[in-house]
């Protein structure tokens, strides 16, 4: 199901504990580093997914979602829209709860695939924007 209502996005963020960051970067100046760093500061466990690195932000980095040996609540995608269908299939395979795509990343086919498998889908949003907005952070 495509999630668009604030109350539903807030509920996802309240319930989540572990967030896989597909396309996580070790480069501090990139959003794919800043957002996971922010999520860590908010108390989430982040799981970097990037085949080029062994560790990012002090966390073991996995080559793919399917390599992660524990439950993932949210799969947060920092990859081009054309890659999201494959990521959705991996998110389904590992039993993730939510497929989340970052600002500017829209793939309706992937959203449909994930929704039909029972995942919630948040598309074209950033948790670094949504958390302060929905939880009234100054």
Helices and strands as residue ranges (DSSP letters): H 6-15, E 18-22, H 31-41, E 45-49, E 55-56, E 59-60, G 65-67, E 74-77, G 81-83, H 84-93, E 98-101, H 108-116, E 120-122, H 127-134
